[in-house]
Amino acid sequence: MPTPFDLTGKTAIVTGSSRGIGRSIAETMAQMGARVVVSSRKREACEPVAATIRERGGEAVVIPCNISRKNEVEALVQGAERQLGPIDILVCNAAVNPVYGPLADLTDEAFDKIMGANVKSNLWLCNLVIPGMAERGGGAVVIISSIAGIRGTEMIGAYGISKSADFALARNLAVEWGRKNVRVNCVAPGLVKTDFARALWEDEARLAQRNATTPLRRIGEPHEIGGVAAFLASPAASFITGQIIVADGGVTIA
């Protein structure tokens, strides 16, 4: 039997893929045979990722996109289809978290920015891509969420609210599109050593406390999330939809 972890011939859009978890997802999917659209706000940040994929024998193109702007999201999907063909896999990874602190200090502007970038943009992308997947017999969507959507937090509450909303988004889309063989799932990473989470893991006291309460006694690395997302997009996960796959070293069960 062929391996169920093969993405040969598939086209994938990965938002926020110039670094960190998104870069790992793009590179992993390319290694599994997918044609990959590398995307973030700035082209120059994406080009090294695409170059690395090509050097390893993969196929990648760069399409810049600010996911908070609907016209750019539409241009991303149109450009991907024009350059690489119909979209088989969508990974909604790009997100923002402009504030740290209690919800009592949260401004309306910051809340709207977080919900717009982390939830509404994912719905835009899904509504643009999923109908085409359904017409062609199926596809896979992976939304990168966070365990902040499962646990309460004193510092990143608005971010957690947006990530919890992504769980609901995935479940509802999975129900709506399951009959057309479109699968929608979430990955909920714990603390991962990325630039995005730098404020959390660079605090030595906070990091030591996290490590002490995590069964694996460490935080994650980007490549440990890339493989999970690629699995969910592959035939190996063909009977999984509407689920939240937690990848956190065990911190939420300890």
HELIX and SHEET records of a PDB file:
HELIX    1   1 GLY A   20  GLN A   31  1                                  12    
HELIX    2   2 ARG A   43  GLU A   55  1                                  13    
HELIX    3   3 LYS A   70  LEU A   84  1                                  15    
HELIX    4   4 LEU A  103  ASP A  105  5                                   3    
HELIX    5   5 ASP A  108  MET A  115  1                                   8    
HELIX    6   6 GLY A  116  LYS A  120  3                                   5    
HELIX    7   7 SER A  121  GLU A  135  1                                  15    
HELIX    8   8 ILE A  147  GLY A  149  5                                   3    
HELIX    9   9 GLY A  157  TRP A  177  1                                  21    
HELIX   10  10 GLY A  178  LYS A  180  5                                   3    
HELIX   11  11 ARG A  198  TRP A  201  1                                   4    
HELIX   12  12 GLU A  204  ALA A  212  1                                   9    
HELIX   13  13 HIS A  223  ALA A  233  1                                  11    
HELIX   14  14 PRO A  235  ALA A  237  5                                   3    
HELIX   15  15 VAL A  251  ILE A  253  5                                   3    
SHEET    1   A 7 GLU A  59  VAL A  62  0                                        
SHEET    2   A 7 ARG A  35  SER A  39  1                                        
SHEET    3   A 7 THR A  11  THR A  15  1                                        
SHEET    4   A 7 ILE A  89  CYS A  92  1                                        
SHEET    5   A 7 GLY A 139  ILE A 144  1                                        
SHEET    6   A 7 VAL A 182  PRO A 189  1                                        
SHEET    7   A 7 ILE A 244  ALA A 247  1                                        
END                                                                             
